[in-house]
Amino acid sequence: MLFLVVCVIFQIHGSSINELNYFHVDHNILFGVSRQIRADEFNVNTMLAFSQYLNNFAYFSDIVRAAPTDMFLVYGQPIWDIGIIFKPFLIGYLFLNQGQGLSFFWISRLVVLFLVSFEFGKLITNKNKKLALAYSLLITFSPLVQWWFAINGLVEQLIFGQLAVLLINLYMNTLDYRKRLLIALGLVICVGGFGLVMYPSWQIPFGYVFLMLAIWIFLKNIKTFSFNKYDFLIILGSLIILCALIAHILQNSGETLRIVMNTVYPGNEIFNGGFDFTYLFSYVPSVYFPIMPEGIPANVVDQSTFVDFFPVPLILSFIVLFYQKTKDKLLCGLLVLYLILSIFLLVSLPDSVITLTLRSHVRTRRIVCVIGFVSCLILIRSLSSLKEFADKKLIIALSVVLSAIVVYASTFLYNDYYSLWMIVILVVFYSVFFSIIFLSHSPKGKKLFLISCIVLAFLTGALVNPIDTGTDVVFESNYIHEVENIVQNDPNANWIVNELYLNSLIPVGAKTINSINTYPDLDRWHSLDKNNQYEDVYNRYAHICVTFQNETSTEFLLTSPDIFFINLNVNDLQTLNVSYISTPHDLTKFSNNNVTFDEIYEENNYKIYHVTYK
């Protein structure tokens, strides 16, 4: 709590908002570097949250998209509504300024994920604190968590999923009904929070994992669990509260959900297996990505996963189960789950199967991530039961061979990024790690494993995001102050942003038509596309780039699943009711008998035009 309070007071966060410093605000990052690839974090999630300050944290905002927009269901943002209990890490925004709210969002999630993972690690290792701490580091500072830290609710899913399992275990092992009532209310928040993340590509496979773990807890405690009518009332009451809260949210967001489900992207996407097994080695170069200034994958975020040391966890589990003949129901359950998820990843299944299992809603690349999580569970669980089984020299020799095989397998994915010296370093690095893992049967070995996980966490995760403070790069430029003044004098005006980050003006209240469209405004686009010729282009979650011309009809061009361009005829600006345009380009050349562009401000080559119609 003290750590959180101090960070919030000084507005410490890990956002890459320094990438928004177009106008050279004097700002120094405390440590690390901001990353352009984190645009979904600093340009989308953070800007949406800041825009809510100008919207009084209402459920719907007309700042985003310049049209009434659900701010809770998709890319959930802070709102004054009972539904915020399912998004507790956003509550800081409601009571603090933007910088402190951002700090609370970043630091509270980091602290809670670390502590919940530690407690969960104790649960699956029979209270071995060294292994529990190592597990917490492997999860909290994994490449996957740190590269995805502030988007798509990954952190929330890991917190709520693990916490739900811990609470079920606590419920079944306490006889105090006041505590059981509080635990049940905690489970309501966990279930609702997990369900309202609205990212099925992770929710569904992680749901498989946490459901299996919940079943293990239930079977583990069923013989000693005391159940009577009070439990029935607690469970019934909890279900009524959960259903009432979800019904309230659906009453507000039902139409949003319908629109999203009927989009081309992501609503109507169908996925199946067929990935190559080499994707299981995608963790191997993770130690390089945070420190390499160039030469990393273009979308390193999408390539990130847990460092699970595949195939070491599987080897360890077979040693524990078959060589040591340890009876371990959890380990067996995790292996079965690993097999199921691997089939989802590698095998193209019949339509009936992917529909029944919900596999069709899971982006295949995300399954690699969840397999990595299960693999980490298998690793830590196996280490908690591992006994000495071979001499050290043999283990080291086998570790070197296995490391060479693993690094070689990863070259099929990353050959374009590897150099010879990188391959040599990786072989040495993983030879050491594999040796440490196989020798972790003693207390001294587990301590060494913990130390190695601390080093790994620093290299693969802690260096991903910067340590930064404040929000001056967002709010303190003369350009933004000018936009702020215009908005105060003309609050209902619609804006288009061209070649700045497209959401950079919504924190000061500029109603930006082409700010992130978390779901499509079909009526608006139909007004430009009378015959619905381009509906497949704009019926999606989208970043929208606008170019201007006065020669042809307005056209829509899809460039990636979540980006499309509008080649906009300037005469259609009146249809969109646009009053201001932020752009680095000269628009006066497009003035004609219908529309006039008047430059009213310029800084650092970025201009603001007022648009008038005749």
C-alpha positions in Angstrom: 0.0 0.0 0.0 2.8 2.4 0.8 4.5 1.6 -2.5 1.2 2.3 -4.3 0.6 5.5 -2.5 4.1 6.9 -3.1 3.9 6.0 -6.8 0.5 7.6 -7.2 1.6 10.8 -5.4 4.5 11.2 -7.8 2.4 10.0 -10.8 4.7 7.1 -11.6 3.5 4.9 -14.5 4.8 2.7 -17.3 2.9 4.3 -20.1 4.7 5.1 -23.4 2.9 8.4 -23.7 6.2 10.2 -24.5 5.5 8.9 -28.0 2.8 11.6 -28.1 5.4 14.4 -27.6 4.9 15.9 -31.1 5.5 19.4 -29.8 8.7 18.9 -27.9 7.4 19.4 -24.4 10.4 19.3 -22.0 10.0 15.8 -20.5 12.5 13.2 -19.4 11.6 9.5 -18.8 13.0 8.3 -15.5 14.1 5.0 -16.8 13.8 2.9 -19.9 12.4 3.9 -23.3 8.9 4.6 -24.6 7.8 2.3 -27.4 5.9 3.2 -30.5 4.6 -0.4 -30.8 2.6 0.2 -27.6 0.3 2.5 -29.5 -2.8 0.6 -28.4 -1.8 1.5 -24.8 -0.8 5.2 -25.0 -2.8 6.2 -28.0 -6.0 4.2 -27.4 -6.5 3.0 -23.8 -4.9 5.9 -22.1 -6.4 8.6 -24.3 -9.9 7.1 -23.9 -9.5 7.2 -20.1 -8.3 10.8 -20.2 -11.3 11.8 -22.4 -13.7 10.7 -19.6 -12.6 13.6 -17.5 -14.3 15.9 -20.1 -17.3 13.6 -20.1 -17.9 13.5 -16.3 -17.2 9.8 -16.5 -20.6 9.1 -18.1 -21.4 5.7 -19.5 -21.7 7.1 -23.0 -19.5 9.7 -24.6 -19.8 11.8 -27.7 -16.2 12.9 -27.6 -15.0 9.5 -28.9 -16.1 9.1 -32.5 -18.1 12.4 -32.2 -21.1 10.2 -31.7 -22.6 8.5 -28.6 -20.1 5.8 -27.7 -20.3 3.1 -25.0 -17.3 3.7 -22.8 -17.7 0.6 -20.6 -18.2 -2.5 -22.6 -15.5 -2.3 -25.3 -12.1 -1.1 -24.0 -13.7 -0.6 -20.6 -13.1 2.9 -19.2 -13.8 4.7 -15.9 -17.5 5.5 -15.4 -19.7 6.6 -12.5 -21.8 3.5 -12.5 -22.2 0.4 -10.2 -20.6 -1.7 -13.0 -17.2 -0.1 -12.1 -16.9 -2.7 -9.3 -16.0 -5.2 -12.1 -13.1 -2.9 -13.1 -11.6 -1.9 -9.8 -8.3 -0.7 -11.2 -10.0 2.1 -13.0 -11.5 3.6 -9.8 -8.5 5.8 -9.2 -9.4 7.9 -12.3 -12.7 8.8 -10.6 -11.0 10.5 -7.6 -7.6 11.5 -8.8 -6.2 13.7 -11.6 -5.2 12.2 -14.9 -1.5 11.5 -14.0 -2.4 10.0 -10.6 -5.3 8.0 -12.1 -2.9 6.6 -14.7 -0.4 5.8 -12.0 -3.0 4.0 -9.9 -4.1 2.0 -13.0 -0.5 0.9 -13.7 0.9 0.3 -10.2 -2.2 -1.3 -8.6 -2.5 -3.9 -11.3 1.2 -4.7 -11.1 1.2 -5.0 -7.3 -2.1 -7.1 -7.2 -1.0 -9.4 -10.0 2.3 -10.0 -8.2 0.7 -10.7 -4.8 -2.2 -12.8 -6.2 0.3 -14.9 -8.3 2.5 -15.4 -5.2 -0.5 -16.7 -3.2 -1.5 -18.8 -6.1 2.0 -20.1 -6.4 1.9 -21.1 -2.7 -1.4 -23.0 -3.4 0.0 -25.1 -6.2 3.4 -25.8 -4.5 2.1 -26.7 -1.0 3.3 -23.4 0.4 6.8 -23.4 -0.9 7.6 -19.7 -0.8 10.7 -19.8 -3.0 8.8 -21.5 -5.8 5.8 -19.3 -5.3 7.9 -16.2 -5.6 9.6 -17.6 -8.7 6.2 -18.4 -10.2 5.0 -14.8 -9.4 8.0 -13.4 -11.2 7.5 -15.7 -14.2 3.9 -14.5 -14.6 4.0 -10.8 -13.6 7.2 -10.0 -15.5 6.6 -12.3 -18.4 7.1 -10.9 -21.9 3.4 -11.5 -22.6 2.1 -9.6 -19.6 4.5 -6.7 -19.9 4.1 -6.1 -23.7 0.3 -6.4 -23.3 0.2 -4.8 -19.9 -2.5 -2.1 -20.3 -4.7 -3.5 -23.1 -7.2 -6.3 -23.7 -7.6 -7.0 -20.0 -4.9 -9.7 -19.9 -3.7 -8.6 -16.4 -7.3 -8.5 -15.1 -7.9 -12.0 -16.5 -4.9 -13.4 -14.7 -5.8 -11.6 -11.5 -9.5 -12.5 -11.4 -8.9 -16.1 -12.6 -6.2 -16.9 -10.0 -8.0 -15.0 -7.3 -11.2 -16.9 -8.0 -9.5 -20.2 -7.5 -7.9 -18.9 -4.2 -11.2 -17.7 -3.0 -12.9 -21.1 -3.7 -10.2 -22.8 -1.7 -10.6 -20.3 1.1 -14.3 -20.7 1.1 -14.1 -24.5 1.4 -11.6 -24.3 4.3 -13.2 -21.8 6.6 -16.2 -22.3 8.9 -16.8 -18.6 9.7 -19.9 -17.6 7.7 -19.1 -13.9 7.8 -15.9 -14.7 6.0 -17.7 -17.0 3.6 -20.1 -14.2 2.7 -17.2 -11.8 2.0 -15.5 -14.5 0.0 -18.7 -15.0 -2.1 -18.9 -11.3 -2.8 -15.2 -11.4 -3.9 -16.1 -14.3 -6.3 -18.9 -12.2 -7.7 -16.4 -9.5 -8.6 -13.9 -12.0 -10.0 -16.5 -13.8 -12.2 -18.0 -10.5 -13.5 -14.6 -8.9 -14.0 -13.3 -11.9 -15.9 -16.4 -12.0 -18.1 -16.5 -8.3 -18.9 -13.0 -8.2 -20.3 -14.6 -8.7 -23.7 -11.6 -10.4 -25.3 -12.7 -14.0 -26.1 -9.4 -15.0 -27.6 -7.9 -15.1 -24.1 -11.1 -15.4 -22.0 -12.1 -18.8 -23.5 -8.7 -20.7 -23.2 -8.0 -19.1 -19.8 -11.5 -20.0 -18.8 -10.6 -23.6 -19.5 -7.5 -23.3 -17.3 -9.2 -21.7 -14.3 -12.3 -24.0 -14.6 -10.0 -27.0 -14.4 -8.1 -25.5 -11.4 -11.5 -24.8 -9.7 -12.5 -28.4 -10.2 -9.2 -29.6 -8.7 -9.8 -27.4 -5.6 -13.3 -28.7 -5.2 -12.2 -32.3 -5.4 -9.3 -31.7 -3.1 -11.5 -30.2 -0.4 -14.9 -32.0 -0.9 -14.3 -34.6 1.9 -13.7 -32.0 4.6 -16.1 -29.3 3.2 -19.0 -28.4 5.5 -22.1 -27.3 3.5 -25.5 -26.4 4.9 -28.5 -24.1 4.2 -26.5 -21.0 4.9 -24.1 -21.9 2.1 -27.1 -22.4 -0.2 -28.4 -18.9 0.7 -25.0 -17.3 0.2 -24.5 -18.9 -3.2 -28.1 -18.1 -4.3 -27.7 -14.5 -3.1 -24.3 -14.1 -4.9 -25.8 -15.4 -8.1 -28.8 -13.0 -7.8 -26.3 -10.1 -7.3 -24.2 -11.1 -10.2 -27.1 -11.6 -12.5 -28.7 -8.2 -11.5 -25.4 -6.4 -12.1 -24.9 -8.1 -15.5 -28.5 -7.3 -16.4 -27.9 -3.7 -15.6 -24.8 -3.6 -17.8 -26.6 -5.3 -20.6 -29.5 -2.9 -20.4 -27.0 -0.1 -21.1 -24.7 -2.0 -23.5 -27.0 -4.5 -25.1 -27.1 -2.6 -28.4 -23.3 -2.2 -28.3 -22.9 -5.9 -27.9 -25.2 -6.6 -30.8 -23.3 -4.2 -33.1 -19.9 -5.7 -32.1 -21.1 -9.3 -32.6 -22.2 -8.3 -36.2 -19.0 -6.6 -37.2 -16.7 -8.1 -39.8 -13.9 -7.6 -37.4 -13.8 -8.9 -34.7 -17.4 -10.1 -34.5 -17.6 -12.5 -37.4 -14.0 -13.9 -37.4 -13.8 -17.7 -37.2 -10.6 -19.4 -36.2 -9.3 -23.0 -36.3 -6.0 -24.8 -35.7 -3.2 -25.6 -38.0 -0.2 -23.8 -36.5 3.3 -25.3 -36.6 4.5 -26.7 -33.3 7.6 -24.5 -33.6 5.5 -21.7 -32.2 5.9 -23.4 -28.8 9.5 -22.1 -29.0 8.5 -18.5 -29.5 9.7 -17.6 -26.0 13.4 -18.3 -26.8 14.6 -14.8 -28.0 12.5 -12.9 -25.4 15.6 -11.8 -23.5 16.7 -9.7 -26.5 13.5 -7.9 -27.5 13.4 -5.3 -24.6 17.0 -4.3 -25.1 17.5 -4.4 -28.9 17.0 -0.9 -30.4 16.3 -2.4 -33.8 16.0 -5.8 -35.6 13.1 -7.1 -33.5 9.8 -8.4 -35.0 7.7 -5.5 -36.3 4.9 -6.6 -34.0 6.8 -7.8 -31.1 3.7 -7.5 -28.9 1.9 -10.1 -30.9 5.0 -12.4 -30.7 5.3 -12.2 -26.9 4.4 -15.2 -24.7 5.3 -16.7 -21.3 8.9 -17.9 -20.9 7.9 -21.5 -20.0 11.2 -23.3 -21.0 9.3 -25.7 -23.3 9.8 -28.7 -23.4 11.4 -28.8 -19.9 8.1 -28.7 -17.9 6.8 -31.7 -19.8 10.0 -33.6 -19.2 9.9 -32.8 -15.5 6.3 -33.8 -15.2 7.0 -37.2 -16.7 9.9 -37.7 -14.4 7.7 -36.8 -11.4 4.7 -38.9 -12.5 6.4 -41.9 -14.0 10.0 -42.1 -12.8 9.3 -41.0 -9.3 5.8 -42.5 -9.4 4.3 -39.5 -7.6 0.5 -39.4 -7.6 -0.5 -35.9 -8.5 -4.0 -35.2 -9.7 -3.3 -31.5 -10.5 -0.3 -32.4 -12.6 -2.3 -35.0 -14.5 -5.1 -32.5 -15.0 -2.7 -29.8 -16.3 -1.1 -32.3 -18.7 -4.6 -33.2 -20.1 -5.4 -29.5 -20.5 -2.0 -29.0 -22.2 -2.9 -31.7 -24.6 -6.3 -30.2 -25.4 -4.9 -26.7 -26.0 -2.1 -28.2 -28.1 -4.7 -29.9 -30.3 -6.5 -26.6 -30.6 -3.3 -25.0 -31.7 -1.9 -27.7 -34.1 -5.0 -29.5 -35.6 -7.7 -28.1 -37.9 -10.8 -29.4 -36.3 -14.3 -30.0 -37.7 -16.7 -27.1 -37.5 -19.0 -28.8 -35.0 -16.1 -29.3 -32.6 -14.8 -25.7 -32.8 -18.3 -24.4 -32.3 -19.1 -26.7 -29.3 -15.7 -26.0 -27.6 -15.9 -22.2 -28.5 -12.5 -22.7 -30.2 -13.8 -20.8 -33.2 -13.7 -17.5 -31.2 -10.1 -17.9 -30.2 -7.4 -16.3 -32.3 -4.8 -19.1 -32.8 -1.8 -17.1 -31.8 -3.4 -16.5 -28.4 -3.5 -20.2 -27.7 0.3 -20.3 -27.7 0.2 -17.8 -24.8 -2.2 -19.8 -22.8 -0.3 -23.0 -23.4 2.7 -21.1 -22.1 0.8 -20.3 -18.9 -0.2 -23.9 -18.4 3.4 -24.9 -19.0 4.5 -22.5 -16.2 2.0 -24.2 -13.9 3.3 -27.6 -14.8 6.9 -26.4 -14.3 6.3 -25.0 -10.8 4.1 -27.9 -9.7 6.7 -30.4 -10.9 9.5 -28.6 -9.1 7.5 -28.8 -5.9 7.7 -32.6 -6.0 11.0 -33.1 -7.8 13.6 -35.4 -6.2 17.2 -36.0 -7.1 17.3 -38.4 -10.0 20.7 -38.2 -11.8 24.3 -36.9 -11.4 25.1 -33.2 -12.1 27.5 -33.8 -15.0 24.9 -35.8 -16.9 22.2 -33.1 -16.2 24.5 -30.3 -17.5 25.4 -32.2 -20.6 21.8 -33.0 -21.4 20.8 -29.4 -20.7 23.4 -28.2 -23.3 22.0 -30.6 -25.9 18.4 -29.7 -25.1 19.3 -25.9 -25.2 20.9 -26.3 -28.7 17.8 -28.2 -29.9 15.4 -25.5 -28.5 17.4 -22.6 -30.0 17.6 -24.4 -33.3 13.8 -25.0 -33.3 13.3 -21.2 -32.7 15.3 -20.3 -35.8 12.4 -21.4 -37.9 10.4 -18.5 -36.4 13.2 -15.9 -35.9 15.9 -16.7 -38.4 15.6 -13.2 -39.8 16.4 -11.6 -36.4 19.2 -13.9 -35.3 22.9 -13.4 -35.8 25.5 -16.1 -35.0 26.5 -14.4 -31.7 22.9 -14.2 -30.6 22.4 -17.9 -31.2 25.6 -18.8 -29.2 24.5 -16.6 -26.3 21.0 -18.1 -26.3 22.4 -21.7 -26.2 24.6 -20.8 -23.2 21.8 -18.9 -21.5 19.3 -21.7 -21.7 21.9 -24.4 -21.0 22.4 -22.7 -17.6 18.7 -22.3 -17.0 17.8 -25.8 -17.9 20.6 -27.1 -15.7 19.3 -25.0 -12.8 15.8 -26.2 -13.3 16.7 -29.9 -13.4 18.9 -29.4 -10.2 16.1 -27.7 -8.3 15.2 -30.7 -6.1 16.9 -29.3 -3.0 16.2 -26.2 -1.0 19.5 -24.7 -2.3 18.5 -25.6 -5.8 15.2 -23.9 -5.4 16.9 -20.8 -4.1 19.2 -20.8 -7.2 16.1 -21.2 -9.4 14.5 -18.2 -7.7 17.6 -16.1 -8.3 17.6 -17.1 -11.9 13.9 -16.1 -12.3 14.7 -12.7 -10.8 17.4 -12.2 -13.5 15.0 -13.5 -16.2 12.2 -11.3 -15.0 14.4 -8.2 -15.3 15.7 -9.1 -18.8 12.4 -10.2 -20.4 9.8 -8.1 -18.7 10.9 -5.4 -16.4 12.7 -3.6 -19.3 9.8 -3.6 -21.6 7.9 -0.5 -20.4 9.5 2.7 -19.2 9.3 4.1 -15.7 7.8 7.6 -16.4 6.0 10.3 -14.5 3.3 12.8 -15.2 1.2 13.5 -18.3 2.7 16.8 -19.4 3.4 15.5 -22.9 -0.3 15.1 -23.4 -1.6 18.3 -22.0 1.1 21.0 -21.8 1.9 21.9 -25.5 0.8 25.2 -27.0 -1.0 23.2 -29.8 -3.1 21.2 -27.3 -3.9 24.4 -25.3 -5.1 26.0 -28.6 -7.4 23.0 -29.2 -8.6 23.2 -25.6 -9.5 26.9 -26.2 -11.3 26.1 -29.4 -13.3 23.3 -27.6 -14.3 25.7 -24.8 -15.6 28.2 -27.3 -17.2 25.7 -29.7 -17.8 22.6 -27.6 -20.2 20.8 -30.0 -17.9 21.0 -33.1 -16.7 17.9 -34.8 -13.0 17.3 -35.6 -10.9 15.2 -37.9 -7.3 14.5 -37.0 -4.9 13.8 -39.8 -1.4 12.3 -39.2 -1.2 13.0 -35.5 -2.0 10.1 -33.3 -5.7 9.9 -34.0 -6.8 10.1 -30.4 -4.5 12.8 -29.3 -7.1 15.5 -29.1 -9.9 13.7 -27.3 -8.3 14.2 -23.8 -9.1 17.9 -24.1 -12.6 17.2 -25.4 -12.3 17.6 -29.2 -15.1 15.4 -30.6 -13.0 13.5 -33.1 -14.9 11.6 -35.8 -11.9 9.4 -36.7 -10.7 8.7 -33.1 -10.7 5.0 -32.4 -14.0 3.5 -33.5 -14.3 0.7 -30.9 -17.4 -0.2 -32.8 -18.7 1.2 -36.1 -21.1 4.2 -36.5 -22.8 2.6 -39.5 -25.3 5.5 -40.0 -22.5 7.9 -40.5 -20.6 5.8 -43.0 -23.8 4.9 -44.9 -24.3 8.6 -45.4 -21.1 8.6 -47.5 -21.6 5.2 -48.9 -25.2 5.3 -50.2 -25.1 1.8 -51.8 -23.2 0.2 -48.8 -20.5 -0.7 -51.3 -17.8 -0.4 -48.7 -19.6 -1.8 -45.6 -17.2 -4.7 -45.2 -14.4 -2.1 -44.9 -15.9 0.1 -42.2 -18.1 -2.4 -40.3 -15.3 -3.1 -37.7 -13.3 -2.0 -34.8 -11.0 0.4 -36.5 -8.3 3.1 -36.5 -9.4 5.5 -39.3 -7.0 7.5 -41.4 -8.4 10.3 -43.5 -6.9 11.8 -46.7 -8.5 14.7 -48.6 -9.1 15.2 -52.3 -11.7 16.9 -54.5 -11.5 14.8 -57.7 -13.3 11.5 -57.1 -16.1 10.2 -54.9 -15.2 9.3 -51.3 -13.7 5.8 -51.1 -12.9 3.4 -48.2 -9.8 1.3 -48.3 -9.0 -1.5 -45.9 -5.3 -1.8 -45.1 -5.3 -4.3 -42.2 -8.0 -5.9 -40.0 -8.2 -2.9 -37.7 -7.2 0.0 -40.0 -8.9 1.6 -42.9 -8.4 4.8 -44.9 -11.0 7.2 -46.1 -10.1 9.0 -49.3 -12.5 11.8 -48.5 -13.9 14.2 -51.1 -13.9 17.5 -49.3 -17.5 18.2 -50.3 -18.5 15.4 -48.0 -17.2 17.2 -45.0 -20.5 18.9 -44.6 -22.3 15.5 -44.5 -20.0 14.6 -41.6 -20.6 18.1 -40.0 -16.9 18.7 -39.6 -15.9 22.1 -38.2 -12.1 21.7 -37.5 -9.3 19.6 -39.0 -5.9 19.0 -37.5 -3.3 18.2 -40.1 0.3 18.8 -41.3 -1.0 19.4 -44.9 -2.1 22.5 -46.7 -5.8 22.3 -47.2 -6.4 25.7 -48.6 -5.9 24.3 -52.1 -9.1 22.3 -51.7 -11.3 25.3 -51.0 -14.1 25.6 -53.6 -17.6 26.9 -54.1 -18.9 24.6 -51.4 -16.3 24.5 -48.7 -13.6 26.8 -47.4 -10.5 26.0 -45.3 -9.2 28.7 -43.0 -5.9 28.1 -41.2 -6.3 29.4 -37.7 -3.2 28.0 -35.9 0.1 26.3 -36.8 2.9 24.8 -34.6 5.7 22.5 -35.6 4.2 22.2 -39.1 0.8 21.0 -37.7 -2.1 23.2 -38.6 -5.6 23.7 -37.4 -8.2 24.6 -40.0 -11.7 25.9 -39.5 -14.1 24.5 -42.1 -16.9 26.7 -43.4 -19.7 25.8 -45.8 -21.4 28.1 -48.4 
